[in-house]
Amino acid sequence: MNLRILKKLSKRAAPYLAALGDRREQFRAEQGENYHGLIIRDRTDWERSWCHPSHHIGWHREGEMYCVEARKGYRYMVRMPSHPLKGTIMVGAMEGYYEPEWDEETAYGALRTIVIDRFTCWEAIFAEDDRPCMTRDLSTVSKLFAAADEMVAYSRRQAA
């Protein structure tokens, strides 16, 4: 997934959140101000900066940055982006009791969490497997949105 796809999926996921009862504030991301908290593997979106020649080539800081040697001996650092594109739909709220802090994520990340939590069998943790199992295949984005459609339809039937 790249940042452009994340922006489109967040726009698509925003109406589902309201229908599923997520009452957090929805807003558009500002350039460099918000954090998405997801892993973006598409290297075309990775942030690049120059690297000092004394840095050795390889991963730094537990996989956050990677020093690469380009043509003519120049070195530069690449790292996964932590900021979404400007205009990406985000959800956020103040969370905490004694010292509340602002917590935010993309609308797609929030919907993904809700759907995966709904279709996870937590009783398997106490069995011999010692890890939760999925009760439904959510391996692709289309399957995730199909499950969200069913969840919204079910909640509307229960409300009527």
Accessible surface in RSA format (square Angstrom, percent):
REM  Atomic radii and reference values for relative SASA: ProtOr
REM  Chains: A
REM  Algorithm: Lee & Richards
REM  Probe-radius: 1.40
REM  Slices: 20
REM RES _ NUM      All-atoms   Total-Side   Main-Chain    Non-polar    All polar
REM                ABS   REL    ABS   REL    ABS   REL    ABS   REL    ABS   REL
RES MET A   1    89.44  46.3  40.33  26.7  49.11 116.9  49.78  42.3  39.65  52.5
RES ASN A   2    32.95  22.7  31.61  30.5   1.34   3.2   1.09   2.6  31.87  30.8
RES LEU A   3    15.12   8.4  14.29  10.2   0.83   2.1  14.29  10.0   0.83   2.2
RES ARG A   4   131.94  55.4 130.77  66.7   1.17   2.8  57.58  78.7  74.36  45.1
RES ILE A   5    66.14  37.6  66.14  49.3   0.00   0.0  66.14  47.6   0.00   0.0
RES LEU A   6     0.75   0.4   0.75   0.5   0.00   0.0   0.75   0.5   0.00   0.0
RES LYS A   7    71.79  35.0  71.44  43.8   0.36   0.8  33.56  30.2  38.23  40.7
RES LYS A   8   114.75  56.0 107.56  66.0   7.19  17.1  74.67  67.2  40.08  42.7
RES LEU A   9    16.75   9.3  16.65  11.9   0.09   0.2  16.75  11.8   0.00   0.0
RES SER A  10     0.00   0.0   0.00   0.0   0.00   0.0   0.00   0.0   0.00   0.0
RES LYS A  11   139.49  68.0 132.66  81.4   6.83  16.3  75.67  68.1  63.82  68.0
RES ARG A  12   120.32  50.5 108.94  55.5  11.39  27.1  48.49  66.3  71.83  43.5
RES ALA A  13     0.00   0.0   0.00   0.0   0.00   0.0   0.00   0.0   0.00   0.0
RES ALA A  14    12.90  11.9  11.89  18.4   1.01   2.3  12.17  17.1   0.73   1.9
RES PRO A  15    89.35  65.1  75.03  68.4  14.32  52.1  84.16  69.5   5.19  32.2
RES TYR A  16    38.54  18.0  36.71  20.9   1.83   4.8  21.40  16.1  17.14  21.1
RES LEU A  17     0.37   0.2   0.37   0.3   0.00   0.0   0.37   0.3   0.00   0.0
RES ALA A  18    54.21  49.8  47.35  73.1   6.86  15.6  47.69  67.2   6.52  17.3
RES ALA A  19    40.01  36.8  11.32  17.5  28.69  65.3  23.42  33.0  16.59  43.9
RES LEU A  20    39.21  21.8   7.84   5.6  31.37  78.9  11.13   7.8  28.08  75.6
RES GLY A  21    40.85  50.4   0.00   N/A  40.85  50.4  20.37  55.9  20.48  45.9
RES ASP A  22    23.71  16.6   9.81   9.8  13.89  32.9  12.63  29.7  11.08  11.0
RES ARG A  23   188.89  79.3 154.88  79.0  34.01  81.0  81.48 111.4 107.41  65.1
RES ARG A  24    57.86  24.3  43.84  22.3  14.02  33.4  26.49  36.2  31.37  19.0
RES GLU A  25   102.62  58.9  89.41  67.6  13.22  31.5  42.43  82.1  60.19  49.1
RES GLN A  26    73.20  40.9  45.18  33.0  28.03  66.7  22.24  47.3  50.96  38.7
RES PHE A  27    46.94  23.5  36.82  22.8  10.11  26.3  46.66  28.3   0.28   0.8
RES ARG A  28   137.44  57.7 127.84  65.2   9.60  22.9  51.52  70.4  85.92  52.1
RES ALA A  29     1.97   1.8   0.00   0.0   1.97   4.5   0.00   0.0   1.97   5.2
RES GLU A  30   100.00  57.4  99.93  75.6   0.06   0.2  34.59  66.9  65.40  53.4
RES GLN A  31   138.39  77.4 123.25  90.1  15.13  36.0  47.31 100.7  91.08  69.1
RES GLY A  32    38.86  47.9   0.00   N/A  38.86  47.9  19.56  53.7  19.30  43.2
RES GLU A  33   123.55  70.9 103.34  78.2  20.21  48.1  27.43  53.0  96.12  78.5
RES ASN A  34    14.75  10.2  14.75  14.3   0.00   0.0   0.00   0.0  14.75  14.3
RES TYR A  35   124.75  58.2 123.59  70.3   1.16   3.0  83.54  62.8  41.21  50.8
RES HIS A  36     6.89   3.8   1.38   1.0   5.51  14.1   2.46   2.5   4.43   5.2
RES GLY A  37    76.44  94.3   0.00   N/A  76.44  94.3  43.43 119.2  33.01  73.9
RES LEU A  38    47.57  26.5  33.90  24.3  13.67  34.4  36.28  25.5  11.29  30.4
RES ILE A  39   110.36  62.8  89.36  66.6  21.01  50.6  89.69  64.6  20.67  56.1
RES ILE A  40     0.32   0.2   0.26   0.2   0.06   0.2   0.26   0.2   0.06   0.2
RES ARG A  41   172.29  72.3 158.26  80.7  14.03  33.4  60.78  83.1 111.51  67.6
RES ASP A  42    46.06  32.3  37.05  36.9   9.02  21.3  17.37  40.9  28.70  28.6
RES ARG A  43   127.75  53.6 124.00  63.2   3.76   8.9  50.53  69.1  77.22  46.8
RES THR A  44   106.25  75.6  83.75  84.9  22.49  53.6  78.71 105.7  27.54  41.6
RES ASP A  45    41.63  29.2  28.12  28.0  13.51  31.9   5.52  13.0  36.11  36.0
RES TRP A  46    14.89   6.0   9.59   4.6   5.30  12.4   9.59   5.1   5.30   8.6
RES GLU A  47    71.18  40.9  63.02  47.7   8.16  19.4  41.78  80.8  29.40  24.0
RES ARG A  48   136.03  57.1 102.72  52.4  33.32  79.3  47.05  64.3  88.98  53.9
RES SER A  49    54.87  46.4  45.46  60.7   9.42  21.7  47.63 101.4   7.24  10.1
RES TRP A  50   192.23  77.1 168.38  81.5  23.85  56.0 137.85  73.5  54.38  88.2
RES CYS A  51    13.74  10.4   0.00   0.0  13.74  32.3   4.30  10.9   9.44  10.2
RES HIS A  52   113.20  61.9 102.90  71.5  10.30  26.3  78.50  80.9  34.70  40.4
RES PRO A  53   102.00  74.3  89.18  81.3  12.82  46.6  89.69  74.1  12.31  76.5
RES SER A  54    92.77  78.4  54.21  72.4  38.56  88.8  48.06 102.4  44.70  62.6
RES HIS A  55    68.86  37.6  63.46  44.1   5.40  13.8  44.66  46.0  24.20  28.2
RES HIS A  56   121.20  66.2 115.65  80.4   5.54  14.2  87.06  89.7  34.14  39.7
RES ILE A  57    76.98  43.8  53.49  39.8  23.49  56.6  53.49  38.5  23.49  63.7
RES GLY A  58    14.86  18.3   0.00   N/A  14.86  18.3  14.86  40.8   0.00   0.0
RES TRP A  59   112.99  45.3  90.45  43.8  22.54  52.9  67.97  36.2  45.02  73.0
RES HIS A  60    29.59  16.2  24.03  16.7   5.56  14.2  15.14  15.6  14.46  16.8
RES ARG A  61   158.48  66.5 136.96  69.8  21.52  51.2  61.89  84.6  96.59  58.5
RES GLU A  62   183.59 105.4 136.13 103.0  47.46 113.0  67.22 130.0 116.37  95.0
RES GLY A  63    32.13  39.6   0.00   N/A  32.13  39.6  20.33  55.8  11.80  26.4
RES GLU A  64   102.61  58.9  92.24  69.8  10.37  24.7  38.91  75.3  63.70  52.0
RES MET A  65     9.61   5.0   9.61   6.4   0.00   0.0   7.91   6.7   1.70   2.3
RES TYR A  66    56.30  26.3  56.30  32.0   0.00   0.0  19.81  14.9  36.49  45.0
RES CYS A  67     0.00   0.0   0.00   0.0   0.00   0.0   0.00   0.0   0.00   0.0
RES VAL A  68    36.55  24.1  36.19  32.8   0.36   0.9  36.55  31.8   0.00   0.0
RES GLU A  69    80.57  46.3  56.53  42.8  24.05  57.3  16.02  31.0  64.55  52.7
RES ALA A  70    42.73  39.3  25.30  39.0  17.43  39.7  35.70  50.3   7.03  18.6
RES ARG A  71   211.32  88.7 198.21 101.0  13.11  31.2  81.24 111.0 130.09  78.8
RES LYS A  72   190.57  93.0 142.96  87.7  47.61 113.4 104.16  93.8  86.41  92.0
RES GLY A  73    47.03  58.0   0.00   N/A  47.03  58.0  21.58  59.2  25.45  57.0
RES TYR A  74   128.39  59.9 125.73  71.5   2.66   6.9  81.48  61.2  46.91  57.8
RES ARG A  75    55.44  23.3  50.06  25.5   5.38  12.8   1.88   2.6  53.56  32.5
RES TYR A  76    56.31  26.3  56.31  32.0   0.00   0.0  22.19  16.7  34.12  42.1
RES MET A  77    15.19   7.9  14.83   9.8   0.37   0.9  14.83  12.6   0.36   0.5
RES VAL A  78    10.79   7.1  10.67   9.7   0.13   0.3  10.79   9.4   0.00   0.0
RES ARG A  79    86.65  36.4  86.63  44.2   0.02   0.0  19.44  26.6  67.21  40.7
RES MET A  80    62.43  32.3  54.34  36.0   8.09  19.3  46.62  39.6  15.81  20.9
RES PRO A  81     6.20   4.5   2.87   2.6   3.34  12.1   2.87   2.4   3.34  20.7
RES SER A  82    47.99  40.6  44.80  59.8   3.18   7.3  34.74  74.0  13.25  18.6
RES HIS A  83    49.54  27.1  45.32  31.5   4.22  10.8  23.67  24.4  25.87  30.1
RES PRO A  84     6.08   4.4   0.47   0.4   5.61  20.4   0.56   0.5   5.52  34.3
RES LEU A  85    70.60  39.3  67.58  48.3   3.02   7.6  70.07  49.2   0.53   1.4
RES LYS A  86   129.00  62.9 120.89  74.2   8.11  19.3  63.91  57.5  65.09  69.3
RES GLY A  87    12.24  15.1   0.00   N/A  12.24  15.1  11.15  30.6   1.09   2.4
RES THR A  88     0.54   0.4   0.54   0.5   0.00   0.0   0.00   0.0   0.54   0.8
RES ILE A  89    19.82  11.3  19.82  14.8   0.00   0.0  19.82  14.3   0.00   0.0
RES MET A  90     0.00   0.0   0.00   0.0   0.00   0.0   0.00   0.0   0.00   0.0
RES VAL A  91     0.95   0.6   0.95   0.9   0.00   0.0   0.95   0.8   0.00   0.0
RES GLY A  92     0.20   0.3   0.00   N/A   0.20   0.3   0.00   0.0   0.20   0.5
RES ALA A  93    26.93  24.8  23.03  35.5   3.91   8.9  26.93  37.9   0.00   0.0
RES MET A  94   116.57  60.4  91.08  60.3  25.49  60.7  81.56  69.3  35.01  46.4
RES GLU A  95    84.94  48.8  74.73  56.5  10.21  24.3  35.76  69.2  49.18  40.2
RES GLY A  96    59.44  73.3   0.00   N/A  59.44  73.3  30.56  83.9  28.88  64.7
RES TYR A  97   183.67  85.8 157.59  89.7  26.08  67.9 112.02  84.2  71.65  88.3
RES TYR A  98   194.10  90.6 164.75  93.7  29.35  76.4 125.73  94.5  68.36  84.3
RES GLU A  99   142.98  82.1 127.13  96.2  15.85  37.7  47.00  90.9  95.98  78.4
RES PRO A 100    67.26  49.0  52.06  47.5  15.20  55.3  52.06  43.0  15.20  94.5
RES GLU A 101   122.68  70.4 118.51  89.7   4.17   9.9  41.17  79.6  81.51  66.5
RES TRP A 102   112.88  45.3  85.17  41.2  27.71  65.1  79.95  42.6  32.93  53.4
RES ASP A 103    66.70  46.7  64.68  64.4   2.03   4.8  13.55  31.9  53.16  53.0
RES GLU A 104    33.72  19.4  16.80  12.7  16.92  40.3   8.86  17.1  24.87  20.3
RES GLU A 105    47.04  27.0  47.04  35.6   0.00   0.0  15.27  29.5  31.77  25.9
RES THR A 106     0.27   0.2   0.24   0.2   0.03   0.1   0.00   0.0   0.27   0.4
RES ALA A 107     0.00   0.0   0.00   0.0   0.00   0.0   0.00   0.0   0.00   0.0
RES TYR A 108    10.89   5.1  10.89   6.2   0.00   0.0   2.06   1.6   8.82  10.9
RES GLY A 109     5.62   6.9   0.00   N/A   5.62   6.9   4.04  11.1   1.58   3.5
RES ALA A 110     1.57   1.4   0.00   0.0   1.57   3.6   0.93   1.3   0.64   1.7
RES LEU A 111     0.00   0.0   0.00   0.0   0.00   0.0   0.00   0.0   0.00   0.0
RES ARG A 112   105.50  44.3 105.50  53.8   0.00   0.0   5.13   7.0 100.37  60.8
RES THR A 113    70.30  50.0  65.34  66.2   4.96  11.8  50.43  67.7  19.87  30.0
RES ILE A 114    50.03  28.5  45.71  34.1   4.32  10.4  48.10  34.6   1.93   5.2
RES VAL A 115     0.00   0.0   0.00   0.0   0.00   0.0   0.00   0.0   0.00   0.0
RES ILE A 116    48.89  27.8  48.89  36.4   0.00   0.0  48.89  35.2   0.00   0.0
RES ASP A 117    75.45  52.9  65.82  65.5   9.64  22.8  22.19  52.2  53.26  53.1
RES ARG A 118   142.12  59.7 125.15  63.8  16.98  40.4  38.98  53.3 103.15  62.5
RES PHE A 119    24.22  12.1  24.08  14.9   0.14   0.4  24.22  14.7   0.00   0.0
RES THR A 120    16.68  11.9   5.69   5.8  10.99  26.2   4.65   6.2  12.03  18.2
RES CYS A 121    34.05  25.8  29.70  33.1   4.36  10.2   5.61  14.2  28.44  30.7
RES TRP A 122   123.83  49.7 122.41  59.3   1.42   3.3 112.67  60.1  11.16  18.1
RES GLU A 123   128.00  73.5 121.00  91.5   6.99  16.6  63.48 122.8  64.52  52.7
RES ALA A 124    14.33  13.2   9.49  14.6   4.85  11.0  14.11  19.9   0.22   0.6
RES ILE A 125    60.70  34.5  57.04  42.5   3.67   8.8  57.04  41.1   3.67  10.0
RES PHE A 126   181.38  90.7 146.68  90.9  34.69  90.3 152.30  92.3  29.08  83.2
RES ALA A 127    52.89  48.6  31.19  48.1  21.71  49.4  43.39  61.1   9.50  25.2
RES GLU A 128   163.34  93.8 126.21  95.5  37.13  88.4  69.01 133.5  94.33  77.0
RES ASP A 129    91.84  64.3  69.79  69.5  22.05  52.1  12.19  28.7  79.66  79.4
RES ASP A 130   109.22  76.5  89.84  89.4  19.38  45.8  22.76  53.6  86.46  86.2
RES ARG A 131   171.48  72.0 169.37  86.3   2.12   5.0  49.17  67.2 122.31  74.1
RES PRO A 132    55.97  40.8  39.94  36.4  16.04  58.3  40.10  33.1  15.87  98.6
RES CYS A 133    57.45  43.5  51.69  57.7   5.76  13.5  35.23  89.3  22.22  24.0
RES MET A 134    90.19  46.7  63.14  41.8  27.05  64.4  51.11  43.5  39.08  51.8
RES THR A 135    90.25  64.2  51.12  51.8  39.13  93.2  55.55  74.6  34.70  52.5
RES ARG A 136    65.92  27.7  55.65  28.4  10.27  24.5  32.24  44.1  33.68  20.4
RES ASP A 137    79.29  55.5  62.80  62.5  16.49  39.0  43.19 101.7  36.09  36.0
RES LEU A 138    24.07  13.4   3.67   2.6  20.40  51.3   4.89   3.4  19.18  51.6
RES SER A 139    87.95  74.3  45.54  60.8  42.41  97.7  49.66 105.8  38.29  53.6
RES THR A 140    66.51  47.3  57.91  58.7   8.60  20.5  65.18  87.5   1.33   2.0
RES VAL A 141    50.21  33.0  46.93  42.5   3.28   7.9  47.51  41.3   2.70   7.3
RES SER A 142    76.42  64.6  67.33  89.9   9.09  20.9  48.89 104.1  27.53  38.6
RES LYS A 143    84.70  41.3  82.58  50.7   2.12   5.1  55.47  49.9  29.24  31.1
RES LEU A 144     4.09   2.3   4.09   2.9   0.00   0.0   4.09   2.9   0.00   0.0
RES PHE A 145     1.74   0.9   1.74   1.1   0.00   0.0   1.74   1.1   0.00   0.0
RES ALA A 146    42.57  39.1  37.97  58.6   4.60  10.5  40.79  57.4   1.78   4.7
RES ALA A 147     0.00   0.0   0.00   0.0   0.00   0.0   0.00   0.0   0.00   0.0
RES ALA A 148     0.00   0.0   0.00   0.0   0.00   0.0   0.00   0.0   0.00   0.0
RES ASP A 149    72.90  51.1  66.75  66.4   6.15  14.5  25.84  60.8  47.06  46.9
RES GLU A 150    95.77  55.0  89.91  68.0   5.85  13.9  40.64  78.6  55.13  45.0
RES MET A 151    27.51  14.2  20.80  13.8   6.71  16.0  24.96  21.2   2.55   3.4
RES VAL A 152    12.52   8.2  12.52  11.3   0.00   0.0  12.52  10.9   0.00   0.0
RES ALA A 153    44.70  41.1  38.56  59.5   6.14  14.0  43.72  61.6   0.97   2.6
RES TYR A 154   120.19  56.1 120.19  68.4   0.00   0.0  83.21  62.5  36.98  45.6
RES SER A 155    42.09  35.6  34.07  45.5   8.02  18.5  35.12  74.8   6.97   9.8
RES ARG A 156   159.39  66.9 151.33  77.1   8.06  19.2  57.60  78.7 101.79  61.7
RES ARG A 157   159.15  66.8 140.23  71.5  18.92  45.1  71.82  98.1  87.34  52.9
RES GLN A 158   115.67  64.7  88.27  64.5  27.40  65.2  28.68  61.1  86.99  66.0
RES ALA A 159    92.70  85.2  50.51  77.9  42.19  96.0  61.61  86.8  31.10  82.4
RES ALA A 160   119.64 110.0  53.29  82.2  66.36 150.9  89.40 125.9  30.24  80.1
END  Absolute sums over single chains surface
CHAIN  1 A    11029.7       9046.2       1983.5       5936.8       5092.9
END  Absolute sums over all chains
TOTAL         11029.7       9046.2       1983.5       5936.8       5092.9
